[in-house]
Amino acid sequence: MTTARPVRQWNGLTVPEAGTYTLDEAHKRIGFTGMHMMVSPVRGEFTRARATILVGEDPLASAVSATIETASLTTHHEERDAHLRSADFLDVDAYPTIEFRSTAVTWQGEQQDQILAWARLRNRSPERAELAPERVQPRTAQAGRFLVEGLLTVRGVTHRTVLSMQYGGARRDPYGRDIFGFHAAGEIDRESFGLVWNVLLETGGFLVGKKIGLEIAGEALHQA
C-alpha cells in the first residue's frame, strides 16, 4: 500500500525535498505525435531515455537534464520506424541522442480562468447568472502547473523549447522510496531542427506534418 508522505509545503503544494532525482525506467513515457496526410495523428515514443532532476530548496531553482536514445524510436510499424530513423529524419547513426537541458522554471499556479468562473457561477446561482463576466472574481487555476524552458538539441541543432508541466505530487512508494510524478507537453517545428523531408500531396498539403507534439510523463526517484 502506498503511503502518503508530505515532504514540505510550497505555495499550497506538497513538494519533494531538495536533492537529486532520476527518471524511473519502469514509469516513464517519452512520446511524440505528428500528422499524416494532414488528417490523422501518428503517435510514437522513445523507449530508452534517462533524466536527472535537481530539485532546489527553492523549487523554481530546480533543473533537469535528459538524454534520449534516437534508435529506440518506435511507432509500432517497422517500415515507418526504419524511415524515421534514417537520414531523412533523425539519422540515428550520426546523431544517436536527443538532448534537453532546462534553463528556467516558472510557476503557473496563479493563472486565472475568468470564463470558467463565470460559467460556474451561472450554473450555481440564478441571481448571479445575470452578473457580467467582468464582475465575477476569477478562480485561481489548479496549482502545480509550471513552465519548463530549456534547450533541445536534435540532429546537432539546438533551439529554445518550452514545456508545460503538470506536477503530480510527492509520495513514498511501497518500497520506501521517495518519488514525485509529472506530465509535460510541448510542440516543436521539426524543420527548424533539419528534419525537412516531405512529399507534396496532389490535393494540397504535405505527407508529414511540420509540427510535432511532445509528451513526457513519469515518476522521479530520490537518490540517496
C-alpha positions as a printed NumPy array, in Angstrom:
array([[  0.   ,   0.   ,   0.   ],
       [  1.366,   3.4  ,  -0.976],
       [  1.866,   5.738,   1.979],
       [  1.334,   9.445,   1.552],
       [  4.311,  11.378,   2.825],
       [  4.095,  15.174,   2.865],
       [  7.677,  16.324,   2.419],
       [  7.319,  20.096,   2.584],
       [  4.835,  22.731,   1.578],
       [  5.362,  25.363,  -1.093],
       [  2.574,  27.64 ,  -2.365],
       [ -0.013,  25.102,  -1.266],
       [  1.776,  22.162,  -2.894],
       [  3.391,  19.148,  -1.274],
       [  6.778,  19.146,  -2.98 ],
       [  9.73 ,  16.755,  -2.751],
       [ 12.689,  17.556,  -0.582],
       [ 15.674,  19.145,  -2.273],
       [ 18.102,  16.716,  -3.86 ],
       [ 18.851,  14.614,  -6.909],
       [ 16.155,  12.548,  -8.614],
       [ 16.335,  10.254, -11.624],
       [ 13.65 ,   9.124, -14.043],
       [ 12.169,   5.759, -13.093],
       [ 12.687,   3.387, -16.003],
       [  9.523,   1.466, -15.156],
       [  7.274,   4.549, -15.091],
       [  8.08 ,   6.822, -17.987],
       [  6.804,   7.815, -21.406],
       [  8.771,   9.883, -23.911],
       [  6.19 ,  10.323, -26.647],
       [  5.589,  12.328, -29.791],
       [  2.746,  12.953, -32.229],
       [  2.868,  14.003, -35.884],
       [  0.204,  14.424, -38.531],
       [ -0.011,  12.085, -41.529],
       [ -1.614,  13.19 , -44.806],
       [ -2.905,  16.303, -42.975],
       [ -5.761,  14.262, -41.482],
       [ -4.628,  11.76 , -38.846],
       [ -2.126,  11.691, -35.976],
       [  0.672,   9.146, -35.768],
       [  1.904,   8.501, -32.229],
       [  5.251,   7.122, -31.226],
       [  7.723,   7.02 , -28.384],
       [ 11.35 ,   6.551, -27.427],
       [ 11.758,   3.536, -25.174],
       [ 15.262,   4.363, -23.9  ],
       [ 15.895,   7.635, -22.107],
       [ 17.412,   8.913, -18.896],
       [ 16.934,  12.122, -16.973],
       [ 18.333,  13.756, -13.848],
       [ 16.288,  16.307, -11.935],
       [ 17.944,  18.543,  -9.356],
       [ 15.209,  19.787,  -7.025],
       [ 16.261,  23.032,  -5.374],
       [ 15.479,  24.383,  -1.932],
       [ 13.5  ,  26.876,  -3.98 ],
       [ 11.563,  24.661,  -6.425],
       [ 11.875,  27.357,  -9.085],
       [ 15.651,  26.918,  -8.92 ],
       [ 15.312,  23.263,  -9.955],
       [ 16.905,  21.942, -13.132],
       [ 16.557,  18.937, -15.415],
       [ 18.807,  17.296, -17.985],
       [ 17.675,  14.467, -20.239],
       [ 19.144,  12.211, -22.901],
       [ 17.006,  10.223, -25.342],
       [ 18.397,   7.405, -27.499],
       [ 17.13 ,   8.044, -31.027],
       [ 17.49 ,   4.415, -32.133],
       [ 14.852,   3.446, -29.55 ],
       [ 12.137,   5.198, -31.57 ],
       [  9.019,   3.146, -32.246],
       [  5.62 ,   3.831, -33.767],
       [  4.886,   0.09 , -33.786],
       [  5.244,  -0.043, -37.574],
       [  8.564,  -1.487, -38.752],
       [  8.797,   0.183, -42.173],
       [  7.807,   3.616, -40.844],
       [ 10.211,   3.303, -37.914],
       [ 13.1  ,   2.478, -40.243],
       [ 12.327,   5.603, -42.288],
       [ 12.127,   7.821, -39.211],
       [ 15.499,   6.516, -38.008],
       [ 17.102,   7.111, -41.431],
       [ 18.977,  10.186, -42.649],
       [ 15.672,  11.587, -43.964],
       [ 14.665,  12.233, -40.365],
       [ 16.612,  11.537, -37.146],
       [ 19.692,   9.966, -38.776],
       [ 20.31 ,   7.853, -35.691],
       [ 23.75 ,   6.623, -36.815],
       [ 25.111,  10.161, -36.978],
       [ 23.047,  11.55 , -34.09 ],
       [ 22.482,   8.807, -31.512],
       [ 20.88 ,  11.056, -28.893],
       [ 18.448,  13.913, -28.384],
       [ 19.403,  16.203, -25.517],
       [ 17.422,  18.589, -23.315],
       [ 18.793,  20.978, -20.687],
       [ 16.467,  23.246, -18.728],
       [ 17.288,  26.926, -18.297],
       [ 14.327,  28.21 , -16.247],
       [ 11.289,  27.029, -14.302],
       [  8.22 ,  29.249, -13.865],
       [  5.239,  28.572, -11.648],
       [  1.853,  28.918, -13.337],
       [ -0.279,  28.371, -10.217],
       [ -1.764,  31.857, -10.337],
       [ -3.18 ,  31.573, -13.837],
       [ -6.838,  32.525, -13.9  ],
       [ -9.747,  31.331, -15.966],
       [-12.441,  34.006, -15.879],
       [-14.756,  32.325, -18.39 ],
       [-14.943,  29.088, -16.392],
       [-15.505,  31.004, -13.169],
       [-18.395,  32.883, -14.743],
       [-19.898,  29.629, -16.055],
       [-19.736,  28.022, -12.62 ],
       [-21.475,  30.972, -11.008],
       [-24.196,  30.977, -13.661],
       [-24.93 ,  27.314, -13.019],
       [-24.872,  27.683,  -9.258],
       [-26.958,  30.746,  -8.589],
       [-29.857,  32.283, -10.59 ],
       [-29.117,  35.654,  -9.024],
       [-25.501,  35.545, -10.107],
       [-26.399,  34.38 , -13.598],
       [-27.078,  37.964, -14.533],
       [-23.65 ,  39.158, -13.473],
       [-21.449,  40.351, -16.304],
       [-18.223,  38.375, -16.768],
       [-16.135,  41.371, -15.795],
       [-17.841,  41.5  , -12.373],
       [-17.035,  37.906, -11.443],
       [-13.936,  37.22 ,  -9.408],
       [-11.821,  34.787, -11.479],
       [-10.878,  31.451,  -9.962],
       [ -7.273,  30.617,  -9.343],
       [ -6.258,  27.779, -11.657],
       [ -5.066,  24.48 , -10.284],
       [ -1.688,  24.869,  -8.628],
       [  1.018,  22.509,  -9.749],
       [  1.37 ,  23.832, -13.282],
       [  4.808,  25.001, -14.351],
       [  6.595,  26.106, -17.5  ],
       [  9.977,  24.484, -18.047],
       [ 12.123,  26.369, -20.526],
       [ 15.222,  24.76 , -21.958],
       [ 17.482,  23.963, -24.866],
       [ 16.527,  20.999, -27.042],
       [ 19.146,  19.515, -29.369],
       [ 18.049,  17.317, -32.271],
       [ 20.412,  16.313, -35.114],
       [ 23.024,  18.666, -33.694],
       [ 20.701,  21.684, -33.887],
       [ 19.705,  23.442, -30.666],
       [ 16.615,  25.575, -30.113],
       [ 14.835,  27.046, -27.129],
       [ 11.837,  24.906, -26.209],
       [  9.113,  25.438, -23.619],
       [  7.247,  22.571, -21.945],
       [  4.035,  22.969, -19.973],
       [  4.366,  20.692, -16.957],
       [  1.693,  19.378, -14.618],
       [  3.235,  18.387, -11.295],
       [  1.551,  15.27 ,  -9.923],
       [  2.618,  15.33 ,  -6.277],
       [  5.178,  13.684,  -3.992],
       [  4.737,  10.371,  -2.154],
       [  6.606,   7.451,  -0.655],
       [  6.123,   4.247,  -2.648],
       [  5.627,   0.736,  -1.177],
       [  9.402,   0.144,  -1.338],
       [ 10.2  ,   3.132,   0.867],
       [ 11.424,   5.294,  -1.994],
       [ 10.538,   8.981,  -2.228],
       [  9.041,   9.821,  -5.619],
       [  7.199,  12.563,  -7.443],
       [  5.199,  12.47 , -10.644],
       [  4.84 ,  14.809, -13.588],
       [  3.426,  15.182, -17.086],
       [  4.853,  17.673, -19.59 ],
       [  3.8  ,  18.628, -23.1  ],
       [  5.066,  20.919, -25.834],
       [  5.356,  21.407, -29.58 ],
       [  8.251,  21.925, -31.965],
       [  8.701,  22.646, -35.672],
       [ 10.725,  19.67 , -36.91 ],
       [ 12.037,  21.59 , -39.931],
       [ 13.85 ,  24.031, -37.646],
       [ 15.961,  21.053, -36.499],
       [ 16.789,  19.976, -40.046],
       [ 14.115,  17.293, -40.393],
       [ 12.821,  18.663, -43.683],
       [ 11.936,  15.533, -45.66 ],
       [  8.404,  15.634, -47.053],
       [  6.162,  14.864, -50.022],
       [  3.804,  17.41 , -51.555],
       [  0.322,  15.959, -51.946],
       [ -1.544,  16.382, -55.214],
       [ -4.59 ,  17.581, -53.294],
       [ -2.543,  20.144, -51.368],
       [ -0.574,  19.978, -48.149],
       [  2.172,  17.586, -47.175],
       [  2.529,  13.914, -46.336],
       [  4.146,  14.591, -42.95 ],
       [  3.141,  17.445, -40.66 ],
       [  5.748,  20.037, -39.719],
       [  4.594,  20.407, -36.116],
       [  5.477,  17.642, -33.668],
       [  3.76 ,  17.329, -30.316],
       [  5.883,  16.24 , -27.358],
       [  4.78 ,  14.316, -24.285],
       [  6.989,  13.441, -21.329],
       [  5.465,  11.723, -18.313],
       [  6.726,   9.646, -15.449],
       [  7.995,   9.352, -11.925],
       [ 11.287,  10.553, -10.486],
       [ 13.11 ,   8.649,  -7.718],
       [ 15.117,  10.34 ,  -4.979],
       [ 18.788,   9.366,  -4.982],
       [ 20.475,   8.997,  -1.602]])
